[in-house]
C-alpha cells in the first residue's frame, strides 16, 4: 500500500476520534523506523487546529521523496 492510500484509510478510521487526537492516533500506527525521519512530531501533536494537515503533508512528502511510496513500511505490509 502506498503512502497516499494508507493516509486515505487512516483518515477514514480517524473520523471516529476527536480531531485534536488525529495526529496522536495516526502516529501510533506508524513504525518507529519511519517516525525517526520526522524532527517535528511534537509540533504536530501540539497544534490541535492544523497539526494533522501538517503531519499529513510531511508524511506524504517523506513517503514519496525518501521511501518511494511506503516501500514495504507501515502497519499494512
LUMDRENMI-661558 format. One line per 8 residues: number of its first residue (from 0); for each residue z negated, x, y negated of N, C-alpha, C, CB. Coordinates in steps of 0.1 Angstrom, whole numbers. Atoms other than C-alpha are relative to their C-alpha. Glycine has a CB too. Example, Ala and Ser with C-alpha at 12.3 -4.5 7.8 and 13.67 -1.06 7.14 Angstrom:
BEGIN
0	0 9 12 -78 123 45 0 9 -12 -12 -10 0; 0 -9 11 -71 137 11 -8 -8 -11 14 4 -5
***
This chain:
BEGIN
0	0 9 12 0 0 0 0 9 -12 -12 -10 0; 0 -8 13 9 14 -34 -10 -4 -9 14 0 -6; 11 3 10 -14 15 -64 1 -13 -7 0 11 -10; -2 12 7 2 -14 -81 -4 -12 9 14 -1 -5; 3 11 -10 -1 -37 -50 -15 0 2 8 2 13; 15 -1 -2 -37 -25 -44 -7 -7 -12 -4 14 2; 7 6 12 -46 -34 -80 2 -15 -1 6 7 -13; -3 14 0 -29 -68 -77 -10 -7 9 14 -3 4
8	9 6 -10 -50 -76 -46 -14 1 -6 1 8 13; 13 -2 5 -81 -62 -63 -3 -10 -11 -2 14 -6; 2 9 11 -76 -84 -94 -2 -14 5 12 0 -10; 2 13 -6 -73 -115 -72 -14 -1 6 10 -2 11; 13 -1 -6 -105 -105 -54 -11 -1 -11 -2 12 8; 9 -1 11 -123 -98 -87 -3 -14 -7 4 10 -10; 1 13 7 -118 -134 -100 -13 -7 4 12 -9 3; 13 6 -4 -150 -143 -81 -12 6 -7 -1 2 15
16	11 -8 6 -171 -119 -102 2 -2 -16 1 15 3; 0 0 15 -181 -119 -139 9 12 -5 -14 0 -6; -9 -10 4 -155 -99 -158 -7 13 -4 8 -5 -12; 7 -12 3 -182 -75 -170 -3 9 12 -13 -4 -7; 3 -7 -13 -187 -65 -133 13 6 6 -7 -9 9; -12 -3 -7 -150 -59 -125 2 15 2 12 -4 -9; -2 -14 -2 -150 -21 -131 -9 5 11 -3 8 -13; 10 -4 -10 -182 -16 -110 5 -4 14 -13 -6 -3
24	-4 5 -13 -168 -37 -81 13 8 4 3 -15 -1; -13 -7 -4 -133 -21 -82 -3 15 4 10 0 -12; 3 -14 -3 -148 14 -83 -7 2 14 -9 6 -11; 7 -1 -13 -169 6 -52 9 0 12 -10 -12 1; -10 0 -11 -137 2 -32 9 12 0 8 -13 -1; -9 -12 1 -121 35 -42 -7 12 5 4 2 -15; 6 -12 -7 -127 66 -22 -4 11 -11 10 6 10; 5 -11 9 -146 95 -39 11 10 -3 -11 7 6
32	-11 -9 2 -115 117 -35 8 -4 -12 9 1 13; -8 5 11 -97 95 -60 -9 -1 -12 6 -14 3; 9 2 11 -127 88 -82 -2 14 -7 -13 -6 4; 2 -14 6 -131 126 -88 10 3 -10 -1 10 11; -11 -2 9 -98 125 -106 -3 -6 -14 13 -6 5; 3 6 13 -114 104 -134 -12 7 -6 -4 -15 2; 11 -7 7 -135 121 -160 -8 -10 -9 5 11 -9; 5 9 9 -144 89 -178 -4 -14 6 9 -3 -12
40	3 12 -6 -155 63 -153 -12 -7 -7 -4 2 15; 11 6 7 -188 58 -172 4 -8 -12 -10 11 -4; -5 7 11 -169 48 -203 6 -14 3 10 8 -8; -6 13 -5 -150 21 -183 -11 -10 3 9 3 12; 11 8 -5 -183 8 -169 -8 -6 -12 -9 8 8; 7 4 12 -199 6 -204 7 -10 -9 -4 12 -8; -8 8 9 -170 -12 -221 3 -13 8 13 7 -4; -1 13 -7 -175 -48 -208 12 -8 -5 -13 -8 -2
48	-11 8 6 -147 -61 -231 13 5 5 -1 1 -15; -14 -6 -3 -118 -37 -223 -1 10 11 6 6 -12; 2 -11 -10 -132 -14 -196 9 -2 12 -14 0 5; -8 2 -12 -113 -30 -167 15 3 -3 -1 -14 5; -14 -2 3 -79 -29 -185 2 15 -2 4 -7 -13; -1 -15 2 -85 8 -195 -1 7 14 -11 5 -9; 1 -6 -14 -96 16 -159 13 -3 8 -11 -7 7; -13 3 -7 -65 -2 -145 11 9 -5 3 -15 -3
56	-10 -8 5 -42 17 -168 -1 14 5 0 0 -15; 3 -13 -5 -58 50 -159 2 2 15 -14 4 -4; -2 0 -14 -58 42 -122 14 0 4 -7 -12 7; -15 0 -3 -21 33 -121 7 13 -4 6 -12 -6; -6 -12 5 -12 63 -142 -3 12 10 -6 4 -14; 4 -10 -10 -32 85 -117 8 -2 13 -15 -1 2; -7 2 -12 -16 69 -87 14 4 0 -1 -15 4; -14 -4 0 19 74 -98 3 14 -5 7 -10 -8
64	-3 -13 5 16 107 -115 -5 11 9 -5 2 -14; 6 -10 -9 -6 126 -91 0 -3 14 -14 3 -5; 2 3 -14 -9 107 -59 13 -6 6 -11 -10 1; -12 6 -6 26 93 -55 -2 -14 6 6 9 10; 4 13 -5 16 57 -52 -15 0 3 8 -5 13; 13 -4 -5 -16 58 -32 0 11 10 -7 -13 5; -3 -12 -8 -1 83 -9 -10 1 12 -1 13 -7; 9 0 -11 -23 72 20 -15 -1 -4 2 12 8
72	14 1 5 -55 70 -1 -4 -14 -2 -3 9 -12; 4 13 4 -76 40 -8 -6 -8 12 11 -8 -6; 7 8 -10 -95 13 11 9 -7 10 -9 -10 -7; -9 7 -8 -64 -3 26 10 9 7 7 -11 -8; -9 -9 -6 -49 26 45 6 -6 12 -7 13 3
***
